[in-house]
Amino acid sequence: MHLAAQAGVRYAMENPSSYVHTNIAGLVSLLKVCKSANPQPAIVWASSSTVYGLNTKVPFSERYRTDQPASLYAATKKAGGEIARAWQHWILLRRLKSTGTSGGKKKGPAQLRVYNLGNTSPMPVLDLVSIFERLLKVNSKRNIMKLPRNVDVQFTHADISLAERELRSKLSTDLQTGLKKFVKWYLSYYSGGKKAAG
């Protein structure tokens, strides 16, 4: 499962090469390692809602166009999706073999699938900050800045019906529950000596 990325829309304008190196070259490096593994693993890669560009039709569906990214960050995530698609095609052409095993038997070729996983109830950023303040028992220093035009997406809103249908799973963790679990893990991780060691 590949969740790592150089994230953030605004900083990408200041340091574009960092984003290309991490989000594109980094993905290709991972794919190369996976290609030489035996058996070849299935790969789950996280893209970004920014690939939907300045689309105002919500909730975002996997059927919507993603060929008009509005930021360099979004472009690198879009490129990653296309690289994954081309890589899978290339692997199937070269090998037409399984990318995994089950009980010692070969499975069919892995299929590339795109699923939206996200919040079906959009939440303002300030509400998100308030949740973190409550969970961490701190007051944040808020520096509210004007949203740059034609760079950041104005909102995200995921249509997860395809994921629920094909994965046969009800995606039921609400944002507050997920954030609570994250904060618990974060505090445990950094209070357990990891921060000093890292």
QUISULPE-V705035 format. One record per residue. N is the residue number from 1. SS is DSSP state (hx for helix, st for strand, lp for the rest). PHI is phi in degrees with one decimal (* if undefined). Layout:
{{N | SS | PHI} {N | SS | PHI}}
This chain:
{{1 | lp | *} {2 | st | -107.4} {3 | lp | -109.8} {4 | lp | -71.5} {5 | lp | -166.8} {6 | lp | -84.7} {7 | lp | -98.9} {8 | lp | 106.4} {9 | lp | -81.2} {10 | lp | -72.3} {11 | hx | -65.9} {12 | hx | -61.0} {13 | hx | -72.3} {14 | hx | -88.2} {15 | lp | -135.7} {16 | hx | -63.0} {17 | hx | -64.7} {18 | hx | -62.3} {19 | hx | -70.5} {20 | hx | -64.6} {21 | hx | -62.4} {22 | hx | -76.9} {23 | hx | -81.5} {24 | hx | -102.6} {25 | hx | -62.5} {26 | hx | -62.5} {27 | hx | -65.1} {28 | hx | -62.1} {29 | hx | -60.0} {30 | hx | -63.5} {31 | hx | -61.7} {32 | hx | -64.1} {33 | hx | -64.2} {34 | hx | -65.0} {35 | hx | -64.1} {36 | hx | -88.0} {37 | lp | -75.4} {38 | lp | -136.7} {39 | lp | -77.0} {40 | lp | -68.3} {41 | lp | -81.0} {42 | lp | -74.2} {43 | lp | -118.9} {44 | lp | -111.4} {45 | st | -123.7} {46 | lp | -92.3} {47 | lp | -91.7} {48 | lp | -158.5} {49 | hx | -66.3} {50 | hx | -65.3} {51 | hx | -65.6} {52 | hx | -76.8} {53 | lp | 63.6} {54 | lp | -95.6} {55 | lp | -58.9} {56 | lp | -103.8} {57 | lp | -84.5} {58 | lp | -127.1} {59 | lp | -72.7} {60 | st | -64.1} {61 | lp | -115.5} {62 | lp | -60.1} {63 | lp | -80.3} {64 | lp | -75.4} {65 | lp | -66.1} {66 | lp | -131.5} {67 | lp | -101.3} {68 | lp | -135.2} {69 | lp | -63.8} {70 | lp | -102.9} {71 | lp | -147.7} {72 | hx | -64.4} {73 | hx | -56.8} {74 | hx | -60.5} {75 | hx | -63.7} {76 | hx | -68.4} {77 | hx | -72.0} {78 | hx | -63.7} {79 | hx | -60.4} {80 | hx | -60.3} {81 | hx | -63.5} {82 | hx | -71.1} {83 | hx | -63.1} {84 | hx | -60.6} {85 | hx | -64.3} {86 | hx | -67.0} {87 | hx | -64.3} {88 | hx | -61.7} {89 | hx | -61.5} {90 | hx | -64.5} {91 | hx | -61.5} {92 | hx | -66.7} {93 | hx | -65.9} {94 | hx | -78.8} {95 | hx | -116.2} {96 | lp | 43.5} {97 | lp | -117.1} {98 | lp | -70.7} {99 | lp | -106.1} {100 | lp | -174.8} {101 | st | -128.9} {102 | st | -142.7} {103 | lp | 61.5} {104 | lp | 83.5} {105 | st | -104.1} {106 | st | -73.3} {107 | lp | -92.2} {108 | lp | -74.7} {109 | lp | -58.3} {110 | lp | -67.2} {111 | lp | -101.0} {112 | lp | -78.6} {113 | lp | -130.6} {114 | lp | -118.7} {115 | lp | -128.0} {116 | lp | -82.4} {117 | lp | -125.3} {118 | lp | -177.1} {119 | lp | -81.1} {120 | lp | -89.7} {121 | lp | -126.8} {122 | lp | -55.1} {123 | lp | -131.3} {124 | lp | -62.2} {125 | hx | -58.1} {126 | hx | -63.1} {127 | hx | -66.7} {128 | hx | -62.7} {129 | hx | -59.9} {130 | hx | -61.8} {131 | hx | -62.9} {132 | hx | -62.6} {133 | hx | -58.8} {134 | hx | -65.8} {135 | hx | -69.5} {136 | hx | -92.0} {137 | lp | 57.9} {138 | lp | -136.9} {139 | lp | -107.5} {140 | lp | -81.6} {141 | lp | -96.5} {142 | lp | -91.9} {143 | lp | -121.0} {144 | lp | -82.0} {145 | lp | -114.3} {146 | lp | -70.9} {147 | lp | -70.4} {148 | lp | -61.9} {149 | lp | -75.5} {150 | lp | 59.6} {151 | lp | -127.5} {152 | lp | -78.0} {153 | lp | -70.1} {154 | lp | -73.4} {155 | lp | -165.2} {156 | lp | -130.0} {157 | lp | -159.0} {158 | st | -94.8} {159 | lp | -92.3} {160 | lp | -104.5} {161 | hx | -63.1} {162 | hx | -64.7} {163 | hx | -61.7} {164 | hx | -64.3} {165 | hx | -72.1} {166 | hx | -81.2} {167 | lp | -87.7} {168 | lp | 50.9} {169 | lp | -142.7} {170 | lp | -84.7} {171 | lp | -78.9} {172 | lp | -111.5} {173 | lp | -76.9} {174 | lp | -76.7} {175 | hx | -59.7} {176 | hx | -63.3} {177 | hx | -65.7} {178 | hx | -63.4} {179 | hx | -66.7} {180 | hx | -62.2} {181 | hx | -65.6} {182 | hx | -63.0} {183 | hx | -62.6} {184 | hx | -60.7} {185 | hx | -63.7} {186 | hx | -60.1} {187 | hx | -64.9} {188 | hx | -65.7} {189 | hx | -64.5} {190 | hx | -83.9} {191 | hx | -92.8} {192 | lp | -95.1} {193 | lp | 90.4} {194 | hx | -67.7} {195 | hx | -64.1} {196 | hx | -67.1} {197 | hx | -72.5} {198 | lp | -88.0}}
